[in-house]
Amino acid sequence: MSGKIICIGLGPGDPELMSVKAHRHLTNARRVAFFRKAGARGVARRLVEGLLRPDAAEIPMEYPVTTEIPLSDPRYNAALADFYERWTAELSRLSEKEDVVVLCEGDPFFYGSFMHLYARLPRERVEVVPGIPGMAGCWAATGLPITWGDDILTVLPATLPEEDLTRRIRDTDALVVMKIGRNLPRLRAALKAAGRADQAWLVEHGTMAEERVRMLSEVEGPVPYFSIVLVHGQGRRP
């Protein structure tokens, strides 16, 4: 009998926000795979500390590059394509007789690395368990609803060019921006150009022990890549 590759969404960070189904797969898993930067512990692995069974085999999938090569450089896509092809084959082999559980922060189908493996795997060999996306944990941390009435919510990666960020920020009611880190200066400029800078919040490590919630105007210096910027909608209300 062959096993499956089961990707579980861990939710925004707080282990108590993981689904019952994800928790069941996690705590029963004999093989657990997770993405990480070479030499690092890995965000997903850190989120499940203390929840794995003692005899679980851990399978770190280490990215060949993260920020060392610009996204626009052909070498970046070439390196990652080879990485995903290699791990598709390896996970397929490892799951021939037993399930392999793959960890994913947030939801696997929302900017998750697992999507690149999913696209290469036979559908009958894969199960995906959805999770609460990180942005939901972040807007809950602000204590304010993100949308009202007919508000339109736009989700953007901060890696976009400044003019694209500005245009899309100007055209929406409520806003979520992900992948901040070194992209913050360009995002600040776009928010200012769109007239929304004074409405923006920054949430770092949402729902985790080190969570930090501030107005973006109060933030100085660098911020983590996995921060989220929010602008709340102000639309139709009762």
Accessible surface in RSA format (square Angstrom, percent):
REM  Atomic radii and reference values for relative SASA: ProtOr
REM  Chains: A
REM  Algorithm: Lee & Richards
REM  Probe-radius: 1.40
REM  Slices: 20
REM RES _ NUM      All-atoms   Total-Side   Main-Chain    Non-polar    All polar
REM                ABS   REL    ABS   REL    ABS   REL    ABS   REL    ABS   REL
RES MET A   1   225.85 117.0 154.47 102.2  71.38 169.9 131.04 111.4  94.81 125.6
RES SER A   2    69.27  58.5  50.32  67.2  18.95  43.6  24.15  51.4  45.12  63.2
RES GLY A   3     6.82   8.4   0.00   N/A   6.82   8.4   5.27  14.5   1.54   3.5
RES LYS A   4    85.22  41.6  85.22  52.3   0.00   0.0  43.62  39.3  41.59  44.3
RES ILE A   5     0.21   0.1   0.21   0.2   0.00   0.0   0.21   0.1   0.00   0.0
RES ILE A   6     4.90   2.8   4.90   3.7   0.00   0.0   4.90   3.5   0.00   0.0
RES CYS A   7     0.00   0.0   0.00   0.0   0.00   0.0   0.00   0.0   0.00   0.0
RES ILE A   8     0.00   0.0   0.00   0.0   0.00   0.0   0.00   0.0   0.00   0.0
RES GLY A   9     0.25   0.3   0.00   N/A   0.25   0.3   0.00   0.0   0.25   0.6
RES LEU A  10     2.78   1.5   0.62   0.4   2.16   5.4   0.62   0.4   2.16   5.8
RES GLY A  11     0.65   0.8   0.00   N/A   0.65   0.8   0.29   0.8   0.36   0.8
RES PRO A  12    11.23   8.2   0.57   0.5  10.66  38.8   2.54   2.1   8.69  54.0
RES GLY A  13     4.32   5.3   0.00   N/A   4.32   5.3   0.38   1.0   3.94   8.8
RES ASP A  14    42.52  29.8  40.65  40.5   1.87   4.4   4.66  11.0  37.86  37.8
RES PRO A  15    68.00  49.6  58.83  53.6   9.18  33.4  61.41  50.7   6.59  41.0
RES GLU A  16   157.84  90.6 125.91  95.3  31.93  76.0  50.66  98.0 107.17  87.5
RES LEU A  17    69.00  38.4  61.65  44.1   7.35  18.5  64.85  45.5   4.16  11.2
RES MET A  18    20.35  10.5   3.16   2.1  17.19  40.9   3.89   3.3  16.46  21.8
RES SER A  19    44.82  37.9  32.08  42.8  12.74  29.3  42.71  91.0   2.11   3.0
RES VAL A  20   131.57  86.6 124.57 112.8   7.00  16.9 127.75 111.0   3.82  10.4
RES LYS A  21    95.42  46.5  91.82  56.3   3.59   8.6  45.78  41.2  49.64  52.9
RES ALA A  22     0.00   0.0   0.00   0.0   0.00   0.0   0.00   0.0   0.00   0.0
RES HIS A  23    76.54  41.8  76.54  53.2   0.00   0.0  50.34  51.9  26.20  30.5
RES ARG A  24   119.46  50.2 115.48  58.9   3.98   9.5  52.86  72.2  66.60  40.4
RES HIS A  25    27.75  15.2  24.52  17.0   3.23   8.3  16.80  17.3  10.95  12.7
RES LEU A  26     0.12   0.1   0.00   0.0   0.12   0.3   0.00   0.0   0.12   0.3
RES THR A  27    42.88  30.5  32.48  32.9  10.40  24.8  23.55  31.6  19.34  29.2
RES ASN A  28    92.28  63.6  82.49  79.7   9.79  23.6  23.66  57.0  68.62  66.3
RES ALA A  29     9.48   8.7   0.34   0.5   9.14  20.8   9.29  13.1   0.19   0.5
RES ARG A  30   120.96  50.8 114.86  58.6   6.10  14.5  31.37  42.9  89.59  54.3
RES ARG A  31    72.24  30.3  72.21  36.8   0.03   0.1   3.86   5.3  68.38  41.4
RES VAL A  32     0.00   0.0   0.00   0.0   0.00   0.0   0.00   0.0   0.00   0.0
RES ALA A  33     0.00   0.0   0.00   0.0   0.00   0.0   0.00   0.0   0.00   0.0
RES PHE A  34     3.12   1.6   3.12   1.9   0.00   0.0   3.12   1.9   0.00   0.0
RES PHE A  35    19.59   9.8  14.15   8.8   5.44  14.2  14.20   8.6   5.39  15.4
RES ARG A  36    60.00  25.2  55.51  28.3   4.49  10.7   4.79   6.5  55.21  33.5
RES LYS A  37   104.46  51.0 100.11  61.4   4.35  10.4  53.70  48.3  50.76  54.1
RES ALA A  38    63.47  58.4  46.00  71.0  17.47  39.7  46.27  65.2  17.20  45.6
RES GLY A  39    81.15 100.1   0.00   N/A  81.15 100.1  42.13 115.6  39.02  87.4
RES ALA A  40    43.37  39.9  31.42  48.5  11.95  27.2  41.03  57.8   2.34   6.2
RES ARG A  41   123.09  51.7 109.06  55.6  14.04  33.4  55.05  75.2  68.04  41.2
RES GLY A  42    11.44  14.1   0.00   N/A  11.44  14.1   7.17  19.7   4.27   9.6
RES VAL A  43    43.62  28.7  39.39  35.7   4.23  10.2  39.85  34.6   3.78  10.2
RES ALA A  44     1.95   1.8   1.20   1.8   0.75   1.7   1.20   1.7   0.75   2.0
RES ARG A  45    19.06   8.0  19.06   9.7   0.00   0.0   1.60   2.2  17.46  10.6
RES ARG A  46    96.14  40.4  87.70  44.7   8.44  20.1  47.56  65.0  48.58  29.4
RES LEU A  47    15.68   8.7   8.59   6.1   7.10  17.8  12.10   8.5   3.59   9.7
RES VAL A  48     0.01   0.0   0.01   0.0   0.00   0.0   0.01   0.0   0.00   0.0
RES GLU A  49   102.66  58.9  82.58  62.5  20.09  47.8  49.83  96.4  52.84  43.1
RES GLY A  50    72.24  89.1   0.00   N/A  72.24  89.1  39.10 107.3  33.13  74.2
RES LEU A  51    49.51  27.6  40.50  29.0   9.01  22.7  43.76  30.7   5.76  15.5
RES LEU A  52    29.59  16.5  10.12   7.2  19.48  49.0  10.21   7.2  19.38  52.2
RES ARG A  53    78.98  33.2  69.64  35.5   9.34  22.2  19.99  27.3  58.99  35.8
RES PRO A  54   145.59 106.1 103.45  94.3  42.13 153.2 115.91  95.7  29.67 184.4
RES ASP A  55    86.90  60.9  57.74  57.5  29.17  69.0  49.81 117.2  37.09  37.0
RES ALA A  56    17.36  16.0   1.17   1.8  16.20  36.8   1.17   1.6  16.20  42.9
RES ALA A  57    51.13  47.0  42.42  65.5   8.70  19.8  51.13  72.0   0.00   0.0
RES GLU A  58    80.30  46.1  54.63  41.3  25.67  61.1  19.46  37.6  60.84  49.7
RES ILE A  59    22.68  12.9  21.10  15.7   1.58   3.8  22.68  16.3   0.00   0.0
RES PRO A  60    44.87  32.7  36.93  33.7   7.94  28.9  36.93  30.5   7.94  49.3
RES MET A  61     0.00   0.0   0.00   0.0   0.00   0.0   0.00   0.0   0.00   0.0
RES GLU A  62    62.99  36.2  53.42  40.4   9.57  22.8  17.80  34.4  45.19  36.9
RES TYR A  63    45.91  21.4  40.10  22.8   5.81  15.1  30.15  22.7  15.76  19.4
RES PRO A  64    65.29  47.6  27.05  24.7  38.24 139.0  39.12  32.3  26.17 162.7
RES VAL A  65    18.37  12.1  14.47  13.1   3.90   9.4  16.43  14.3   1.94   5.3
RES THR A  66    36.04  25.6  24.32  24.7  11.72  27.9  29.27  39.3   6.77  10.2
RES THR A  67    72.25  51.4  56.70  57.5  15.56  37.1  47.32  63.6  24.93  37.7
RES GLU A  68   112.04  64.3  75.49  57.1  36.55  87.0  64.58 124.9  47.45  38.7
RES ILE A  69    26.75  15.2  24.46  18.2   2.29   5.5  24.59  17.7   2.16   5.9
RES PRO A  70    84.29  61.4  72.36  66.0  11.93  43.4  83.88  69.2   0.42   2.6
RES LEU A  71   101.53  56.5  86.62  62.0  14.91  37.5  86.77  60.9  14.77  39.7
RES SER A  72   105.35  89.0  70.54  94.1  34.81  80.2  57.84 123.2  47.52  66.6
RES ASP A  73    31.26  21.9  25.91  25.8   5.35  12.7   9.99  23.5  21.28  21.2
RES PRO A  74   109.67  79.9  97.97  89.3  11.70  42.5 106.10  87.6   3.57  22.2
RES ARG A  75   148.39  62.3 143.75  73.3   4.64  11.0  69.81  95.4  78.58  47.6
RES TYR A  76    32.30  15.1  32.30  18.4   0.00   0.0   9.54   7.2  22.77  28.1
RES ASN A  77    98.55  68.0  95.28  92.1   3.27   7.9  24.81  59.7  73.74  71.3
RES ALA A  78    63.81  58.7  48.74  75.2  15.08  34.3  57.30  80.7   6.51  17.2
RES ALA A  79    28.91  26.6  17.33  26.7  11.58  26.3  26.97  38.0   1.94   5.1
RES LEU A  80    23.57  13.1  23.57  16.9   0.00   0.0  23.57  16.6   0.00   0.0
RES ALA A  81    41.58  38.2  38.68  59.7   2.89   6.6  40.83  57.5   0.74   2.0
RES ASP A  82    91.88  64.4  87.09  86.7   4.79  11.3  24.60  57.9  67.28  67.1
RES PHE A  83     0.64   0.3   0.36   0.2   0.28   0.7   0.64   0.4   0.01   0.0
RES TYR A  84    12.96   6.1  12.96   7.4   0.00   0.0   6.43   4.8   6.53   8.1
RES GLU A  85    97.98  56.3  92.56  70.0   5.42  12.9  36.58  70.7  61.41  50.1
RES ARG A  86   125.03  52.5 114.53  58.4  10.50  25.0  69.66  95.2  55.37  33.6
RES TRP A  87    29.40  11.8  29.40  14.2   0.00   0.0  28.17  15.0   1.23   2.0
RES THR A  88    15.25  10.8  15.25  15.5   0.00   0.0  15.25  20.5   0.00   0.0
RES ALA A  89    64.85  59.6  52.55  81.1  12.30  28.0  59.78  84.2   5.07  13.4
RES GLU A  90    51.26  29.4  49.47  37.4   1.78   4.2  14.03  27.1  37.23  30.4
RES LEU A  91     0.00   0.0   0.00   0.0   0.00   0.0   0.00   0.0   0.00   0.0
RES SER A  92    28.09  23.7  27.34  36.5   0.75   1.7  21.46  45.7   6.63   9.3
RES ARG A  93   130.64  54.9 122.68  62.5   7.96  18.9  56.73  77.5  73.91  44.8
RES LEU A  94    26.38  14.7  23.15  16.6   3.23   8.1  24.26  17.0   2.12   5.7
RES SER A  95     0.00   0.0   0.00   0.0   0.00   0.0   0.00   0.0   0.00   0.0
RES GLU A  96    99.73  57.3  93.12  70.4   6.61  15.7  27.31  52.8  72.42  59.1
RES LYS A  97   182.74  89.1 158.92  97.5  23.82  56.7 101.06  91.0  81.67  87.0
RES GLU A  98    51.42  29.5  47.42  35.9   4.01   9.5  30.78  59.5  20.64  16.9
RES ASP A  99    61.95  43.4  57.00  56.7   4.95  11.7  14.85  34.9  47.11  47.0
RES VAL A 100     0.00   0.0   0.00   0.0   0.00   0.0   0.00   0.0   0.00   0.0
RES VAL A 101     3.74   2.5   3.74   3.4   0.00   0.0   3.74   3.2   0.00   0.0
RES VAL A 102     0.00   0.0   0.00   0.0   0.00   0.0   0.00   0.0   0.00   0.0
RES LEU A 103     0.75   0.4   0.00   0.0   0.75   1.9   0.00   0.0   0.75   2.0
RES CYS A 104     8.01   6.1   6.66   7.4   1.36   3.2   1.88   4.8   6.14   6.6
RES GLU A 105    63.21  36.3  54.15  41.0   9.05  21.6  24.31  47.0  38.90  31.8
RES GLY A 106     8.26  10.2   0.00   N/A   8.26  10.2   7.48  20.5   0.79   1.8
RES ASP A 107    24.87  17.4  22.99  22.9   1.88   4.4   6.35  14.9  18.52  18.5
RES PRO A 108     0.06   0.0   0.06   0.1   0.00   0.0   0.06   0.1   0.00   0.0
RES PHE A 109   100.50  50.3  80.01  49.6  20.49  53.3  80.09  48.6  20.41  58.4
RES PHE A 110    60.24  30.1  50.53  31.3   9.71  25.3  51.66  31.3   8.58  24.6
RES TYR A 111    89.40  41.7  57.37  32.6  32.03  83.4  44.65  33.6  44.75  55.2
RES GLY A 112     8.97  11.1   0.00   N/A   8.97  11.1   7.97  21.9   1.00   2.2
RES SER A 113    31.43  26.6  23.20  31.0   8.23  19.0   6.02  12.8  25.41  35.6
RES PHE A 114     0.29   0.1   0.05   0.0   0.24   0.6   0.05   0.0   0.24   0.7
RES MET A 115    63.18  32.7  59.47  39.4   3.71   8.8  38.67  32.9  24.51  32.5
RES HIS A 116    84.95  46.4  83.04  57.7   1.91   4.9  44.29  45.6  40.66  47.3
RES LEU A 117     0.00   0.0   0.00   0.0   0.00   0.0   0.00   0.0   0.00   0.0
RES TYR A 118    53.65  25.0  53.65  30.5   0.00   0.0  25.74  19.3  27.91  34.4
RES ALA A 119    72.83  67.0  45.18  69.7  27.64  62.9  46.04  64.8  26.79  71.0
RES ARG A 120    82.62  34.7  52.99  27.0  29.63  70.5  26.14  35.7  56.48  34.2
RES LEU A 121     5.02   2.8   0.25   0.2   4.77  12.0   0.63   0.4   4.39  11.8
RES PRO A 122    63.66  46.4  51.27  46.7  12.39  45.0  62.50  51.6   1.15   7.2
RES ARG A 123   130.30  54.7 119.22  60.8  11.09  26.4  59.89  81.8  70.42  42.7
RES GLU A 124   131.91  75.7 108.35  82.0  23.56  56.1  68.59 132.7  63.32  51.7
RES ARG A 125    47.17  19.8  47.16  24.0   0.01   0.0  21.96  30.0  25.21  15.3
RES VAL A 126    14.90   9.8   0.13   0.1  14.77  35.6   0.13   0.1  14.77  40.1
RES GLU A 127    41.12  23.6  36.76  27.8   4.36  10.4  23.34  45.1  17.78  14.5
RES VAL A 128    38.59  25.4  15.56  14.1  23.02  55.5  15.56  13.5  23.02  62.4
RES VAL A 129     3.30   2.2   2.68   2.4   0.62   1.5   3.30   2.9   0.00   0.0
RES PRO A 130    92.30  67.3  87.71  80.0   4.58  16.7  88.09  72.7   4.21  26.1
RES GLY A 131    14.12  17.4   0.00   N/A  14.12  17.4   8.30  22.8   5.82  13.0
RES ILE A 132    74.10  42.2  68.35  50.9   5.75  13.9  71.48  51.5   2.63   7.1
RES PRO A 133    35.07  25.6  34.61  31.6   0.45   1.6  35.07  29.0   0.00   0.0
RES GLY A 134    20.97  25.9   0.00   N/A  20.97  25.9  16.78  46.0   4.20   9.4
RES MET A 135    22.45  11.6  22.36  14.8   0.09   0.2  22.36  19.0   0.09   0.1
RES ALA A 136    23.21  21.3  20.17  31.1   3.03   6.9  20.60  29.0   2.61   6.9
RES GLY A 137     5.70   7.0   0.00   N/A   5.70   7.0   4.84  13.3   0.86   1.9
RES CYS A 138     6.14   4.6   6.14   6.8   0.00   0.0   0.00   0.0   6.14   6.6
RES TRP A 139    54.91  22.0  54.89  26.6   0.02   0.0  35.48  18.9  19.43  31.5
RES ALA A 140    72.22  66.4  47.31  73.0  24.91  56.7  56.50  79.6  15.72  41.6
RES ALA A 141    34.11  31.4   1.38   2.1  32.73  74.5  13.83  19.5  20.28  53.7
RES THR A 142    14.55  10.3   0.00   0.0  14.55  34.7   0.90   1.2  13.64  20.6
RES GLY A 143    62.75  77.4   0.00   N/A  62.75  77.4  36.47 100.1  26.27  58.8
RES LEU A 144    83.38  46.4  77.15  55.2   6.22  15.6  79.25  55.7   4.13  11.1
RES PRO A 145    68.53  49.9  56.26  51.3  12.27  44.6  67.23  55.5   1.30   8.1
RES ILE A 146    12.71   7.2  10.55   7.9   2.16   5.2  10.55   7.6   2.16   5.9
RES THR A 147    54.92  39.1  39.62  40.2  15.30  36.5  11.70  15.7  43.22  65.3
RES TRP A 148    68.97  27.7  64.06  31.0   4.91  11.5  65.29  34.8   3.68   6.0
RES GLY A 149    50.29  62.0   0.00   N/A  50.29  62.0   9.96  27.3  40.32  90.3
RES ASP A 150   105.97  74.2  86.12  85.7  19.84  46.9  40.67  95.7  65.29  65.1
RES ASP A 151    25.27  17.7   5.14   5.1  20.13  47.6   0.79   1.9  24.48  24.4
RES ILE A 152   110.22  62.7 106.89  79.6   3.33   8.0 110.22  79.4   0.00   0.0
RES LEU A 153    59.43  33.1  33.18  23.7  26.26  66.0  33.18  23.3  26.26  70.7
RES THR A 154    29.43  20.9  25.99  26.4   3.44   8.2  17.91  24.1  11.52  17.4
RES VAL A 155    39.85  26.2  20.87  18.9  18.99  45.8  20.87  18.1  18.99  51.5
RES LEU A 156     5.50   3.1   5.50   3.9   0.00   0.0   5.50   3.9   0.00   0.0
RES PRO A 157    24.60  17.9  24.60  22.4   0.00   0.0  24.60  20.3   0.00   0.0
RES ALA A 158     0.00   0.0   0.00   0.0   0.00   0.0   0.00   0.0   0.00   0.0
RES THR A 159    47.20  33.6  25.54  25.9  21.65  51.6  14.98  20.1  32.22  48.7
RES LEU A 160    46.31  25.8  45.17  32.3   1.14   2.9  46.31  32.5   0.00   0.0
RES PRO A 161    65.02  47.4  57.34  52.3   7.68  27.9  64.91  53.6   0.11   0.7
RES GLU A 162    70.09  40.2  68.10  51.5   1.98   4.7  15.55  30.1  54.53  44.5
RES GLU A 163   122.01  70.0 111.07  84.0  10.93  26.0  59.61 115.3  62.40  50.9
RES ASP A 164    42.33  29.6  42.33  42.1   0.00   0.0   1.53   3.6  40.80  40.7
RES LEU A 165     0.00   0.0   0.00   0.0   0.00   0.0   0.00   0.0   0.00   0.0
RES THR A 166    14.86  10.6  14.86  15.1   0.00   0.0  12.33  16.6   2.52   3.8
RES ARG A 167   113.21  47.5 112.27  57.2   0.95   2.3  55.07  75.3  58.14  35.2
RES ARG A 168   105.24  44.2 102.19  52.1   3.06   7.3   9.25  12.6  95.99  58.2
RES ILE A 169     0.18   0.1   0.18   0.1   0.00   0.0   0.18   0.1   0.00   0.0
RES ARG A 170   133.47  56.0 111.89  57.0  21.58  51.4  51.97  71.0  81.50  49.4
RES ASP A 171   106.07  74.3  73.58  73.2  32.49  76.8  32.26  75.9  73.81  73.6
RES THR A 172    10.34   7.4   2.01   2.0   8.32  19.8   3.30   4.4   7.03  10.6
RES ASP A 173    57.63  40.4  51.55  51.3   6.07  14.4   8.18  19.2  49.45  49.3
RES ALA A 174     0.00   0.0   0.00   0.0   0.00   0.0   0.00   0.0   0.00   0.0
RES LEU A 175     0.34   0.2   0.34   0.2   0.00   0.0   0.34   0.2   0.00   0.0
RES VAL A 176     0.00   0.0   0.00   0.0   0.00   0.0   0.00   0.0   0.00   0.0
RES VAL A 177     0.00   0.0   0.00   0.0   0.00   0.0   0.00   0.0   0.00   0.0
RES MET A 178    29.51  15.3  29.51  19.5   0.00   0.0  29.51  25.1   0.00   0.0
RES LYS A 179    58.12  28.4  54.31  33.3   3.81   9.1  17.26  15.5  40.87  43.5
RES ILE A 180     0.00   0.0   0.00   0.0   0.00   0.0   0.00   0.0   0.00   0.0
RES GLY A 181    10.05  12.4   0.00   N/A  10.05  12.4   7.13  19.6   2.92   6.5
RES ARG A 182   182.40  76.6 149.36  76.1  33.04  78.7  76.76 104.9 105.64  64.0
RES ASN A 183    15.90  11.0  15.61  15.1   0.30   0.7   0.30   0.7  15.61  15.1
RES LEU A 184     7.89   4.4   7.89   5.6   0.00   0.0   7.89   5.5   0.00   0.0
RES PRO A 185    93.43  68.1  84.18  76.7   9.24  33.6  87.29  72.1   6.13  38.1
RES ARG A 186    73.61  30.9  67.46  34.4   6.15  14.6  31.27  42.7  42.34  25.7
RES LEU A 187     0.00   0.0   0.00   0.0   0.00   0.0   0.00   0.0   0.00   0.0
RES ARG A 188    76.57  32.2  73.15  37.3   3.42   8.1  41.18  56.3  35.40  21.5
RES ALA A 189    39.77  36.6  29.11  44.9  10.66  24.2  36.47  51.4   3.30   8.7
RES ALA A 190     0.00   0.0   0.00   0.0   0.00   0.0   0.00   0.0   0.00   0.0
RES LEU A 191     0.25   0.1   0.25   0.2   0.00   0.0   0.25   0.2   0.00   0.0
RES LYS A 192   161.98  79.0 148.86  91.3  13.12  31.2  91.75  82.6  70.22  74.8
RES ALA A 193    58.81  54.1  28.66  44.2  30.15  68.6  40.87  57.6  17.94  47.5
RES ALA A 194    13.99  12.9   0.00   0.0  13.99  31.8   1.52   2.1  12.48  33.1
RES GLY A 195    52.36  64.6   0.00   N/A  52.36  64.6  35.49  97.4  16.87  37.8
RES ARG A 196    33.45  14.0  33.45  17.0   0.00   0.0  15.92  21.8  17.52  10.6
RES ALA A 197    38.02  35.0  33.89  52.3   4.13   9.4  34.02  47.9   4.00  10.6
RES ASP A 198   112.63  78.9  91.00  90.6  21.63  51.1  44.27 104.2  68.35  68.2
RES GLN A 199    72.86  40.7  64.87  47.4   7.99  19.0  34.02  72.4  38.84  29.5
RES ALA A 200     0.19   0.2   0.00   0.0   0.19   0.4   0.00   0.0   0.19   0.5
RES TRP A 201    51.92  20.8  51.92  25.1   0.00   0.0  44.98  24.0   6.94  11.3
RES LEU A 202     0.22   0.1   0.00   0.0   0.22   0.6   0.00   0.0   0.22   0.6
RES VAL A 203     0.31   0.2   0.00   0.0   0.31   0.8   0.00   0.0   0.31   0.9
RES GLU A 204    17.75  10.2  17.75  13.4   0.00   0.0   0.39   0.8  17.36  14.2
RES HIS A 205    48.39  26.4  45.56  31.7   2.83   7.2  29.60  30.5  18.78  21.9
RES GLY A 206     6.55   8.1   0.00   N/A   6.55   8.1   1.08   3.0   5.47  12.3
RES THR A 207    32.32  23.0  11.91  12.1  20.41  48.6  21.21  28.5  11.11  16.8
RES MET A 208    35.95  18.6  24.00  15.9  11.95  28.5  28.91  24.6   7.04   9.3
RES ALA A 209   116.08 106.7  64.25  99.2  51.83 117.9  78.65 110.8  37.43  99.1
RES GLU A 210    78.14  44.9  59.64  45.1  18.50  44.1  50.13  97.0  28.01  22.9
RES GLU A 211    69.58  39.9  44.65  33.8  24.92  59.3   7.41  14.3  62.16  50.8
RES ARG A 212   128.39  53.9 124.33  63.4   4.06   9.7  35.29  48.2  93.10  56.4
RES VAL A 213    46.08  30.3  19.73  17.9  26.35  63.5  19.73  17.1  26.35  71.5
RES ARG A 214    40.20  16.9  36.19  18.4   4.01   9.6  24.63  33.7  15.57   9.4
RES MET A 215    48.97  25.4  47.72  31.6   1.25   3.0  43.33  36.8   5.64   7.5
RES LEU A 216     4.59   2.6   4.59   3.3   0.00   0.0   4.59   3.2   0.00   0.0
RES SER A 217    84.85  71.7  49.89  66.6  34.96  80.5  40.05  85.3  44.80  62.8
RES GLU A 218   112.50  64.6  86.70  65.6  25.80  61.4  40.57  78.5  71.93  58.7
RES VAL A 219     5.33   3.5   0.32   0.3   5.01  12.1   0.32   0.3   5.01  13.6
RES GLU A 220   156.65  89.9 133.13 100.7  23.52  56.0  50.77  98.2 105.88  86.4
RES GLY A 221    49.59  61.2   0.00   N/A  49.59  61.2  32.44  89.0  17.15  38.4
RES PRO A 222   138.62 101.0 109.00  99.4  29.62 107.7 119.10  98.3  19.52 121.3
RES VAL A 223    11.97   7.9   0.48   0.4  11.49  27.7   3.67   3.2   8.29  22.5
RES PRO A 224    45.02  32.8  32.80  29.9  12.22  44.4  44.45  36.7   0.57   3.6
RES TYR A 225    91.32  42.6  84.39  48.0   6.93  18.0  64.49  48.5  26.83  33.1
RES PHE A 226   126.50  63.3 110.48  68.4  16.02  41.7 113.79  69.0  12.71  36.4
RES SER A 227     0.67   0.6   0.00   0.0   0.67   1.5   0.08   0.2   0.59   0.8
RES ILE A 228    10.44   5.9  10.40   7.7   0.04   0.1  10.40   7.5   0.04   0.1
RES VAL A 229     0.00   0.0   0.00   0.0   0.00   0.0   0.00   0.0   0.00   0.0
RES LEU A 230     0.00   0.0   0.00   0.0   0.00   0.0   0.00   0.0   0.00   0.0
RES VAL A 231     0.34   0.2   0.34   0.3   0.00   0.0   0.34   0.3   0.00   0.0
RES HIS A 232     9.07   5.0   6.62   4.6   2.45   6.3   5.02   5.2   4.05   4.7
RES GLY A 233     0.10   0.1   0.00   N/A   0.10   0.1   0.10   0.3   0.00   0.0
RES GLN A 234   123.62  69.1  98.06  71.7  25.56  60.9  51.42 109.4  72.20  54.8
RES GLY A 235    25.14  31.0   0.00   N/A  25.14  31.0  20.89  57.3   4.25   9.5
RES ARG A 236   153.44  64.4 133.67  68.1  19.77  47.1  77.30 105.6  76.14  46.1
RES ARG A 237   109.88  46.1  83.09  42.4  26.79  63.8  35.39  48.4  74.49  45.1
RES PRO A 238   174.98 127.5  99.31  90.5  75.67 275.1 141.35 116.7  33.63 209.0
END  Absolute sums over single chains surface
CHAIN  1 A    12175.9       9636.6       2539.3       6884.7       5291.1
END  Absolute sums over all chains
TOTAL         12175.9       9636.6       2539.3       6884.7       5291.1
